[in-house]
Amino acid sequence: MKSILAVMLSVGAYVLYRNRYHWSNALLSQPVLRKQAIRIAMKIPFVRKRMVGGLFSARS
């Protein structure tokens, strides 16, 4: 029983990994989920610093 569950989880993880960009595009196409993802990402100091720094830096 445990070995069948382990195999099923492994196959599921493999399928999700192979189609990760398709799934991320599908999830982020939903406005509510996209908004939540941005809120979570902006709570991470490194991400926030890079995003805000990129928005307000002078470009030549």
C-alpha positions as CSV (number, residue, x, y, z in Angstrom):
1,M,0.0,0.0,0.0
2,K,2.7,2.5,0.9
3,S,4.8,1.6,-2.1
4,I,1.8,2.2,-4.4
5,L,1.2,5.6,-2.8
6,A,4.9,6.4,-3.2
7,V,4.9,5.5,-6.9
8,M,1.7,7.6,-7.4
9,L,3.2,10.6,-5.7
10,S,6.4,10.3,-7.7
11,V,4.5,10.1,-11.0
12,G,2.4,13.1,-9.9
13,A,5.5,15.1,-9.0
14,Y,7.1,14.2,-12.3
15,V,4.0,15.3,-14.3
16,L,3.8,18.5,-12.4
17,Y,7.5,19.2,-13.0
18,R,7.3,18.5,-16.7
19,N,4.3,20.8,-17.1
20,R,5.3,23.4,-14.5
21,Y,5.2,26.4,-16.9
22,H,1.8,25.4,-18.2
23,W,0.5,25.2,-14.7
24,S,2.1,28.4,-13.6
25,N,0.7,30.3,-16.6
26,A,-2.8,28.8,-15.9
27,L,-2.7,29.8,-12.3
28,L,-1.3,33.3,-12.8
29,S,-3.9,34.0,-15.5
30,Q,-6.4,34.3,-12.7
31,P,-6.4,37.9,-11.3
32,V,-7.0,36.9,-7.7
33,L,-4.3,34.3,-7.7
34,R,-1.9,36.6,-9.5
35,K,-2.6,39.4,-6.9
36,Q,-1.9,37.0,-4.1
37,A,1.3,35.7,-5.7
38,I,2.6,39.3,-6.0
39,R,1.7,40.1,-2.4
40,I,3.5,37.0,-1.2
41,A,6.6,37.8,-3.4
42,M,6.7,41.4,-2.2
43,K,7.0,40.2,1.4
44,I,10.4,38.7,0.6
45,P,13.0,41.4,1.1
46,F,15.3,40.3,-1.7
47,V,12.5,40.3,-4.3
48,R,11.0,43.6,-3.1
49,K,14.5,45.3,-3.2
50,R,15.1,44.0,-6.8
51,M,11.6,45.0,-8.0
52,V,11.5,48.5,-6.4
53,G,15.1,49.1,-7.3
54,G,14.4,48.2,-11.0
55,L,11.4,50.4,-11.2
56,F,13.0,53.6,-9.9
57,S,16.6,53.2,-11.3
58,A,17.7,55.6,-14.0
59,R,18.2,53.9,-17.3
60,S,20.7,55.2,-19.9
